[in-house]
Amino acid sequence: MNGQPSYIELGVPDADAARTFYGALLGWRPSGAAGPGSVSTPTLDIGLHGEDPQPGLLVFLDVDDLDAAIGRVAELGGQVHGPVVEDEGFGRFAVCTDDQGVRFALRRPS
């Protein structure tokens, strides 16, 4: 499981515009009628939310030991942003950046 991409979050300023764009491009049909939602693909689920101050794709990478992994982030020149988040059903995760400023999240699934 260590390092396996398990979830993607798509944060955009306008969730409805993203629904239109990705629906036309890839055939995505997010849950719900409008606004934020989620898309299930054969390999990963994708969360869609709007009003994101830092738009982009955030890849969640599974780890066996979240606390050890976030400790290694700093050792390797990266940063952990904010506290570890616990979400029942999703697991524990932390948003990080690597030593070049690229955002990603480390996750220990429930």
C-alpha positions as CSV (number, residue, x, y, z in Angstrom):
1,M,0.0,0.0,0.0
2,N,2.9,2.4,0.7
3,G,2.9,5.2,-1.9
4,Q,-0.1,4.0,-3.9
5,P,-2.3,6.9,-5.2
6,S,-5.7,6.4,-3.7
7,Y,-7.7,9.6,-4.1
8,I,-7.6,12.9,-6.0
9,E,-9.1,16.2,-5.0
10,L,-9.9,18.7,-7.7
11,G,-10.2,22.2,-6.2
12,V,-11.4,24.9,-8.5
13,P,-12.8,28.5,-8.1
14,D,-16.1,27.4,-9.8
15,A,-17.3,23.8,-9.3
16,D,-20.1,24.1,-11.9
17,A,-17.7,25.3,-14.6
18,A,-15.4,22.3,-13.7
19,R,-18.4,20.0,-14.1
20,T,-19.1,21.4,-17.6
21,F,-15.4,21.2,-18.7
22,Y,-14.5,17.8,-17.3
23,G,-17.9,16.4,-18.3
24,A,-17.4,17.5,-21.9
25,L,-13.7,16.4,-21.9
26,L,-13.8,13.1,-20.0
27,G,-17.5,12.2,-19.6
28,W,-17.3,12.8,-15.8
29,R,-20.7,13.0,-14.1
30,P,-20.2,14.2,-10.5
31,S,-22.6,13.2,-7.8
32,G,-25.4,15.7,-7.1
33,A,-27.1,18.2,-9.4
34,A,-24.7,21.1,-9.2
35,G,-21.7,22.4,-7.3
36,P,-19.2,20.2,-5.4
37,G,-19.4,16.5,-5.7
38,S,-17.4,13.4,-6.4
39,V,-16.6,11.2,-9.4
40,S,-15.9,7.5,-9.3
41,T,-13.5,6.2,-11.9
42,P,-12.4,2.5,-12.3
43,T,-9.1,3.3,-10.5
44,L,-9.6,6.3,-8.2
45,D,-12.4,8.5,-6.7
46,I,-12.1,12.2,-7.4
47,G,-13.6,14.8,-5.1
48,L,-14.7,18.1,-6.7
49,H,-15.1,21.3,-4.7
50,G,-15.3,25.0,-5.5
51,E,-14.1,28.3,-4.1
52,D,-10.6,26.8,-3.7
53,P,-8.0,29.5,-3.0
54,Q,-5.3,27.3,-4.4
55,P,-6.9,25.6,-7.4
56,G,-5.4,22.3,-8.7
57,L,-5.3,18.6,-8.4
58,L,-4.2,17.2,-5.0
59,V,-3.1,13.5,-5.1
60,F,-3.5,11.5,-1.9
61,L,-0.8,8.9,-1.5
62,D,-1.4,6.0,0.9
63,V,1.1,5.2,3.6
64,D,1.3,2.5,6.2
65,D,2.4,4.8,9.0
66,L,1.2,8.4,8.6
67,D,3.1,9.8,11.6
68,A,6.4,8.3,10.4
69,A,5.8,9.5,6.8
70,I,5.1,13.1,7.8
71,G,8.2,13.0,9.9
72,R,10.2,12.1,6.8
73,V,8.7,14.9,4.8
74,A,10.6,17.5,6.9
75,E,13.8,15.4,7.0
76,L,13.7,15.4,3.2
77,G,13.3,19.2,2.8
78,G,9.5,19.3,2.4
79,Q,6.8,20.8,4.6
80,V,3.6,19.6,6.3
81,H,0.8,22.2,6.1
82,G,-1.6,22.2,9.0
83,P,-2.5,19.5,11.4
84,V,-3.3,15.9,10.6
85,V,-7.0,15.6,9.7
86,E,-9.1,12.7,10.7
87,D,-12.2,12.0,8.6
88,E,-14.3,9.0,9.5
89,G,-14.6,6.7,6.5
90,F,-11.7,8.4,4.7
91,G,-8.9,8.1,7.2
92,R,-6.2,10.3,8.6
93,F,-4.3,12.6,6.2
94,A,-1.9,15.5,6.0
95,V,-1.4,18.0,3.2
96,C,2.3,18.5,2.3
97,T,4.7,20.0,-0.2
98,D,7.9,18.4,-1.4
99,D,11.3,20.1,-1.5
100,Q,10.3,21.9,-4.7
101,G,6.9,23.2,-3.4
102,V,4.6,20.6,-5.1
103,R,1.5,19.9,-3.1
104,F,0.4,16.3,-2.3
105,A,-1.3,14.6,0.6
106,L,-0.3,11.6,2.7
107,R,-3.1,9.3,3.8
108,R,-3.7,6.4,6.1
109,P,-7.1,5.0,5.0
110,S,-9.7,4.0,7.7
